[in-house]
Every structure is written in C-alpha cells, then in structure tokens.
Amino acid sequence: MGIRINSPTIFPYPHKVLLKTISLLSDTEFLYNLGITAIRSLVGLFLAFFIGFILGNIKNEKFYVGIRNIIDIFQSNPLIIWITLALLWFGFGSKTVIFTTFIMLFPNLYLSVYYALKNIPTEYIELFKIYPISKKNYITKFLIPYIKPFILPVLANSTISSFKISAMAEFFATNNGIGFLLSYAKTFLNTEYIYAISIYLFIISKFLEYIFRKMNILKEDLKFDRN
Amino acid sequence: MTVINIINLKKSFNDKKVLNGVFLKLEEGEKIVIKGPNGCGKTTLLKIIAGLIKPDEGIVEISPGTKISFMFQNPIFLPWLNMEENLNLTCKDPSKLKELIDYFDLKDYLNLFPHQLSGGYLQIFSFVRTFTIPHNLLLLDEPFKSFDINRKEKAKAFLKSHLDNKKITLLMVSHQEDREDKEIADKIFNLF
C-alpha cells in the first residue's frame, strides 16, 4: 500500500516502522515520556475513582439529579472542548491533562458506584436491620465485596481509556508525554515515529485488557467472587 | 404485659390489598401461630411488626425494650462468605452458636458457601442464626419449611425447650398444612 501511495510520509514502509518501534525500547527520552503519560493518566484515574466513590455514596436524590446534570454536560461535549477549556483554566501543563482525564472518566465511575449502592437488594437491607453489624464489618465484609463486581469492570475499562485520553490531552496541552511526542512528530512529518507510538499505545491498551481479563475483571456476566 | 398490639392494620401492594384491618394482641410469653393461604399477608404482617415494612394504615405498638429476632422465609446469606463467616458476622452469642452447630451437627458444612448448600441446609443455618442475637420476641416465617423429618423434630424440640420457662414471645407464621404447630403454639390464628 505504501508503494502504491508512493509516499513514505503518508504511509511508511512496515519494516521501517517495525525497526523504529523496536529502537524506541532503548530510547530513554521515549521511555521517560511514556512514564510521564502513565503518571498523569493514573492521577486522573485515581481522582475520578476517589471522588466518584465518595460522591456515589451520597444517597440523596436531589444531589444525584444535580450530579447527573453535570455528567450530562461532561458527556455531551467532545474531549477537545474540555482540553480547550482546561487550557484556559489551568494553562499549559500536567493539570490540563489530569483534569481532562478526570472529566472523561468520572461519569462512569460515579454512576457505577451510585447504581451499585442504590440497587442493594432489599433482602440484605432487611438482614442488617434485624441482625445489625458494626460499621467496619458492614464496609469490609459486605459493602466492598458487594460493590466489587460492579465497579471493577468499569475501573478496568477506565484504566485502559485513561492512557488514551491523557495522550490526547498532551497532544495539545503539554511539552512532554507521549501525546507531545506525537504532536512533535507530526510537526516534523516523522510518520514512522507516529506509527511506532501508535503501536505502543495499542500494545499498552491490549496488555492492560489482557491483564484485566486474566484477573477475571472484564467479563460479560457479573458474578460474586466466592473465595 | 402486652408485647405487641396491632390495631386495624392495612397494607396494599400496587392496589392489591394484602392486609385489610388486622387486629392482634400478644402478651409476654405467649406463643401464637398464624396460618393462612398463600398471599394472605402472613409474611407482610411479620415484616411490619419487625419494622421492615411500613403499614399503610393502623397502629403497631411494640412494648419498649423488646428485642426482636426474625427468621426470614427465604434464607439470606452473603454469597461471598462461607457459612461460618456468615454466622459469625451477625452472631452476638458465640456459645449459643456453638451449641446449635453441635446440636444440628453442622460442623462439616461451616466451610461451605451458600451456593454449595441445599435449601434445607440453608434453612437450618437460618434457623440457627435466629437464636444467636438477644431477643425476647421471636418472629419465625415458616421456619420448618424445607427441613427433613429428623431435623424438623430436632428444631421443634429445640424451639420448645428454648421457649420453656422463659419470657420469650413467639409469633410464627406457618403453612396451612402444618399440623405440628399445636405442639408449639398456645393459640393458632387464621389469616384470610
């Protein structure tokens, strides 16, 4: 296809892309930027999960409606709008990337916690009314094991997405990270480099997915871990 | 002393009247069995007394200081805990729990998870759990439903001895066909 197009700038030779991909493994600058992106995506993910978990525990219908409206705003706007606004609010740098990652991941994490807690079967609520247990036991022996199968798949998917979102935000809003490397490569028409990075993003995403599937987190049916 | 006083209790679910003007009075230490066809509101009545369901109309007076223990019609256990962990989670009287485990010979089943047990065994564990919290009012919802004959006899014998010489009030719901209720109850009421 590259030969037909006759322009390595548009579609480079596969073997050159492969060589570039392999060479990046020993490229300290690339690994450093990969690490920066990983840290930003994990911070955004952690904030989204932490705040989503805290807010998801609030069982107030008015509060939920308020948050739901905010989530609708988050979800109805494309990612680029949030990157643009974040650039205006936080300027060029990590804060913008973390904020964008947070905005994109928060809705699903919050909703999974909220609905899991809202739909606790009546039988369990009745059980603990008759047989009260300590708050510590309620959280560790009931709440966490109960909520785990609802949250873990969302958390796993969010972890996979966080890397892609952070890379996208970095493309516009930072001078380091994988996203910035992409932007830099685009400016200098380094197509092989772009393809090599996209291969790494693909591998990272598939690797995380593989790990989560191995851990039985990403599965179709929700089953409680009985052991 | 009156433990439960129910006046003109009414409850409907989706416009279907389940309880329509129930009056009931239980004195301390009394043992009452309520019978009736399916859907007549026996379980609903017990749940209202236990404070699990709110009535639409009527008055439910429970004497102050009453400690309720309730055996659910369908055994409720946490599926991620084994039976020992399930019982220990709610148990307030470990010596009583040990006594009942030995009495019903349940030691070999403590490490199993709820999904690994038959309905009958879950019912026995549920029965056992009922006596591991402090109580002076026992609400039992078809307690012997899935028991085999041997365990039913043992459970009845235990219940009778538990109630003897103690000021424990019993309100038990039972299916119409069960005949052994007379051995336990002072009075049997029918709910229509």
HADDOCK unambig.tbl for C-alpha pairs under 7 A between the chains (distance, minus, plus):
assign (segid A and resid 123 and name CA) (segid B and resid 76 and name CA) 6.85 0.50 0.50
assign (segid A and resid 126 and name CA) (segid B and resid 52 and name CA) 6.30 0.50 0.50
assign (segid A and resid 130 and name CA) (segid B and resid 69 and name CA) 6.50 0.50 0.50
assign (segid A and resid 130 and name CA) (segid B and resid 70 and name CA) 6.63 0.50 0.50
assign (segid A and resid 131 and name CA) (segid B and resid 90 and name CA) 5.61 0.50 0.50
assign (segid A and resid 132 and name CA) (segid B and resid 90 and name CA) 6.74 0.50 0.50
assign (segid A and resid 133 and name CA) (segid B and resid 89 and name CA) 6.97 0.50 0.50
assign (segid A and resid 133 and name CA) (segid B and resid 90 and name CA) 6.04 0.50 0.50
assign (segid A and resid 224 and name CA) (segid B and resid 80 and name CA) 6.42 0.50 0.50
assign (segid A and resid 225 and name CA) (segid B and resid 80 and name CA) 5.98 0.50 0.50
assign (segid A and resid 226 and name CA) (segid B and resid 79 and name CA) 6.31 0.50 0.50
assign (segid A and resid 226 and name CA) (segid B and resid 80 and name CA) 4.01 0.50 0.50
assign (segid A and resid 226 and name CA) (segid B and resid 81 and name CA) 6.65 0.50 0.50
assign (segid A and resid 227 and name CA) (segid B and resid 80 and name CA) 6.38 0.50 0.50
